[in-house]
Amino acid sequence: MSNTSDSNGPLQSKVPAGAIGDKWDNYKADMKLVNPNNKRKFKVIIVGSGLAGASAAATLAELGYDVEVFTFHDSPRRAHSIAAQGGINAAKNYRGDGDSVHRLFYDTIKGGDFRSREGNVHRLAQVSLNIIDQMVAQGVPFAREYGGLLDTRSFGGSQLQRTFYARGQTGQQLLLGAYQQLARQIGMGTVKLWNRVELVDTVNVDGRCAGIVTRDLVTGEVRSHAAHATVLCTGGYGNAFFLSTNAMNCNVTAAWRAHRKGAYFANPCYTQIHPTCIPQADDTQSKLTLMSESLRNDGRVWVPLNAGDERPAAQIPEAERDYYLERLYPSFGNLAPRDISSRAAKRSVDSGRGVGPLKNGVNLDFADAIHRLGKDVVKERYGNLFEMYERITGEDPYAEPMRIYPASHYTMGGLWVDYELTTTVPGLYAAGEANFSDHGANRLGASALMQGLADGYFVLPYTIGNYLAPMLNKPIPGVDHPEFQIAEQAARQRFQGFLDIGGTRSPDYFHRELGKIIWDYCGMERTEQGLQKALSELPALYDEFKKDLRVTGDGASVNQTLEKAGRVEDFFELGMLMCRDALERNESCGGHFRAEYQDEEGEAVRNDEEFAHVAAWEFTGDPMHAIRHKEELEFETIHLAKRSYK
Ligand SMILES: Cc1cc2nc3c(=O)[nH]c(=O)nc-3n(C[C@H](O)[C@H](O)[C@H](O)COP(=O)(O)OP(=O)(O)OC[C@H]3O[C@@H](n4cnc5c(N)ncnc54)[C@H](O)[C@@H]3O)c2cc1C
């Protein structure tokens, strides 16, 4: 495997000069502007209508740009953002508990195990203040205290209460808010919405992104769309593991297709395994369900002290319980960050102390909270989550502890972007979970919604203008340009190719098998040996996919099996890159836990000398031979330190 590295090279972060707190202001003061009357001369394509896409599209259209939005859903409201439960962070300090922009910045850098870019993270903390005001102005019904002020609660990795929430439906309420604004623009004709249409390629002309190629999921029509700038807000790739908490149709296709066209893919091995999901019930299951981290505000995590203890929870006396998070991480307790809590749960289950019929979970117990606060208060805070749990498991979490276990949830890796959210292809942007984001090697709870809305409402509307201003009145390639024609033709052939294989196995079969390999060897714990094994098994399975895939139906009508074939193929290539990235990163950091690099207490051991960088991969035609580039991370404000939550 070739592994040519260089230092920064094309990866110029473009973080502005100045003190950390001045950088974003400096950027805005220096950036180029587009006159309001000229904005309509620029077409901007936004792919994705989740929180990042809807907020970006609504804001750019409000500013006057000519915007087109693409989603494979029937309605923008079906974007996966709607599923977000627990809350959204902001450094408002309404509680007066010591929060500030600096603290949110610090917590995020530390939470990400010192593997994120300071300039971006500080900007995120700064604009977090605006997000809450914006969403309240839109009518988002955040929870309020008795006196009418917005309520907040805690999330992992912080000792403050900075998380704003709308019961366990925060994503839903935020997306409805952003969608209303988007719908208003659609109604006014400033946004054209393309639904049930999937991006299947991006197109570059003369070194810049000239637009996209899409496939209509109802008719199969493949066509091109040209624009001055294209923004991918297409979410994360957690479904690479097959079983995950993501919506079933989340996938990596848009980002991967852009990667194949020159956009570097950063830190693909940084994936987040969330500790608070309902454990898998059997082998045929195709989806896992998240129980929000917010539950750990009041729920206490424990397992029996002794392996093999079969007694029901209520019959296990206090002295024979191990509240392992409170024991191991007294300062943060049950709200230790996700990567750390997940590994602690895995260790408990691996030691034979798992609970439930398959012994594959740990307890999340509300008995103390119900005793202290009363059932009504617990219901008020988490009612819908408790209902959901009961519907899925048939168990009443008010009467017995919930059972939880880690599951794939979020991806910190994604398309590499600079401070302006531009990928390595000029004119192509990535926002929200689709970019490699501000979360380093581990995202703190309630920070994804914050980042998606920060990117869409408060960053892109400035940075895109800076890119577009010099393009005024200069022609851009139209869809009749040969590059569009070539890409369209290739897309048609690709989908016809899936139909023509005529094998025996469905895309779902391959997805399940490939997900199992990635989960076993590139999941919560990785080793050199395991990753090598994955890197020999994945290409073999991929070859089988190319020979034995069976796609029924045709390509000219709704065909979800055909859609899935393309997405699974992209997961194959991504899976190889994830394993290569994990293999090359000879350290443990955040969600990337290499068993070889741990201390005597089983905590992650970083190697700052050699790995305090972003790994950004260049596509060469074969993910097994992608080229690894480095963006060195500079820590000017925060000192690199051992991450401790004890
Ligand atoms: C169960 C669950 C609960 C969560 N709870 C929280 C929480 O409480 N707080 C928090 O901060 N974060 C939470 N997260 C994370 C957060 O929800 C996501 O990171 C965030 O919503 C992603 O938003 P997005 O706009 O980037 O992408 P998404 O909401 O995933 O939207 C992606 C959009 O892209 C479109 N798309 C994708 N590919 C294509 C293509 N090829 N062609 C056309 N369209 C395409 C889709 O149709 C969709 O419109 C949670 C995640 C899960 C799984």
The ligand as an SDF file (V2000), in Angstrom:
LIG
                    3D

 53 58  0  0  0  0  0  0  0  0999 V2000
  -30.8660    9.0310   16.7240 C   0  0  0  0  0  0  0  0  0  0  0  0
  -29.9780   10.2470   16.6850 C   0  0  0  0  0  0  0  0  0  0  0  0
  -30.1370   11.2520   17.6130 C   0  0  0  0  0  0  0  0  0  0  0  0
  -29.3250   12.3710   17.5910 C   0  0  0  0  0  0  0  0  0  0  0  0
  -29.5000   13.3520   18.5410 N   0  0  0  0  0  0  0  0  0  0  0  0
  -28.7030   14.4430   18.5140 C   0  0  0  0  0  0  0  0  0  0  0  0
  -28.8540   15.4740   19.4840 C   0  0  0  0  0  0  0  0  0  0  0  0
  -29.6850   15.4000   20.3760 O   0  0  0  0  0  0  0  0  0  0  0  0
  -28.0430   16.5470   19.4000 N   0  0  0  0  0  0  0  0  0  0  0  0
  -27.0930   16.6840   18.4290 C   0  0  0  0  0  0  0  0  0  0  0  0
  -26.4070   17.6960   18.4010 O   0  0  0  0  0  0  0  0  0  0  0  0
  -26.9600   15.7320   17.4710 N   0  0  0  0  0  0  0  0  0  0  0  0
  -27.7240   14.6180   17.5020 C   0  0  0  0  0  0  0  0  0  0  0  0
  -27.5570   13.6510   16.5500 N   0  0  0  0  0  0  0  0  0  0  0  0
  -26.6730   13.9130   15.4010 C   0  0  0  0  0  0  0  0  0  0  0  0
  -27.3870   14.8340   14.4230 C   0  0  0  0  0  0  0  0  0  0  0  0
  -28.7440   14.4750   14.3450 O   0  0  0  0  0  0  0  0  0  0  0  0
  -26.8010   14.7740   13.0130 C   0  0  0  0  0  0  0  0  0  0  0  0
  -25.4200   14.8570   13.0610 O   0  0  0  0  0  0  0  0  0  0  0  0
  -27.3230   15.9530   12.1900 C   0  0  0  0  0  0  0  0  0  0  0  0
  -28.7240   16.0120   12.2470 O   0  0  0  0  0  0  0  0  0  0  0  0
  -26.8630   15.8590   10.7420 C   0  0  0  0  0  0  0  0  0  0  0  0
  -27.4700   16.9140   10.0290 O   0  0  0  0  0  0  0  0  0  0  0  0
  -27.0730   17.1920    8.5210 P   0  0  0  0  0  0  0  0  0  0  0  0
  -27.8840   18.3400    8.0790 O   0  0  0  0  0  0  0  0  0  0  0  0
  -25.6010   17.2970    8.4100 O   0  0  0  0  0  0  0  0  0  0  0  0
  -27.5000   15.8640    7.7410 O   0  0  0  0  0  0  0  0  0  0  0  0
  -28.8930   15.0610    7.6440 P   0  0  0  0  0  0  0  0  0  0  0  0
  -29.9190   15.5580    8.5750 O   0  0  0  0  0  0  0  0  0  0  0  0
  -28.5040   13.6170    7.7110 O   0  0  0  0  0  0  0  0  0  0  0  0
  -29.4150   15.3930    6.2070 O   0  0  0  0  0  0  0  0  0  0  0  0
  -28.8340   14.8390    5.0550 C   0  0  0  0  0  0  0  0  0  0  0  0
  -29.6170   15.3100    3.8590 C   0  0  0  0  0  0  0  0  0  0  0  0
  -28.8910   14.9840    2.6920 O   0  0  0  0  0  0  0  0  0  0  0  0
  -29.7340   14.3640    1.7400 C   0  0  0  0  0  0  0  0  0  0  0  0
  -28.8780   13.4900    0.9520 N   0  0  0  0  0  0  0  0  0  0  0  0
  -27.8900   12.6590    1.3700 C   0  0  0  0  0  0  0  0  0  0  0  0
  -27.2800   12.0930    0.3300 N   0  0  0  0  0  0  0  0  0  0  0  0
  -27.8710   12.5720   -0.7740 C   0  0  0  0  0  0  0  0  0  0  0  0
  -27.6810   12.3650   -2.1540 C   0  0  0  0  0  0  0  0  0  0  0  0
  -26.7310   11.5450   -2.6210 N   0  0  0  0  0  0  0  0  0  0  0  0
  -28.4960   13.0130   -3.0120 N   0  0  0  0  0  0  0  0  0  0  0  0
  -29.4800   13.8490   -2.5690 C   0  0  0  0  0  0  0  0  0  0  0  0
  -29.6870   14.0880   -1.2730 N   0  0  0  0  0  0  0  0  0  0  0  0
  -28.8920   13.4590   -0.3920 C   0  0  0  0  0  0  0  0  0  0  0  0
  -30.7970   13.6670    2.5590 C   0  0  0  0  0  0  0  0  0  0  0  0
  -31.9550   13.4960    1.7650 O   0  0  0  0  0  0  0  0  0  0  0  0
  -30.9860   14.6820    3.6830 C   0  0  0  0  0  0  0  0  0  0  0  0
  -31.8810   15.6810    3.2390 O   0  0  0  0  0  0  0  0  0  0  0  0
  -28.3460   12.4980   16.5910 C   0  0  0  0  0  0  0  0  0  0  0  0
  -28.1740   11.4850   15.6530 C   0  0  0  0  0  0  0  0  0  0  0  0
  -28.9510   10.3460   15.7210 C   0  0  0  0  0  0  0  0  0  0  0  0
  -28.6670    9.2300   14.7760 C   0  0  0  0  0  0  0  0  0  0  0  0
  1  2  1  0
  2  3  1  0
  2 52  2  0
  3  4  2  0
  4  5  1  0
  4 50  1  0
  5  6  2  0
  6  7  1  0
  6 13  1  0
  7  8  2  0
  7  9  1  0
  9 10  1  0
 10 11  2  0
 10 12  1  0
 12 13  2  0
 13 14  1  0
 14 15  1  0
 14 50  1  0
 15 16  1  0
 16 17  1  0
 16 18  1  0
 18 19  1  0
 18 20  1  0
 20 21  1  0
 20 22  1  0
 22 23  1  0
 23 24  1  0
 24 25  2  0
 24 26  1  0
 24 27  1  0
 27 28  1  0
 28 29  2  0
 28 30  1  0
 28 31  1  0
 31 32  1  0
 32 33  1  0
 33 34  1  0
 33 48  1  0
 34 35  1  0
 35 36  1  0
 35 46  1  0
 36 37  1  0
 36 45  1  0
 37 38  2  0
 38 39  1  0
 39 40  1  0
 39 45  2  0
 40 41  1  0
 40 42  2  0
 42 43  1  0
 43 44  2  0
 44 45  1  0
 46 47  1  0
 46 48  1  0
 48 49  1  0
 50 51  2  0
 51 52  1  0
 52 53  1  0
M  END
$$$$
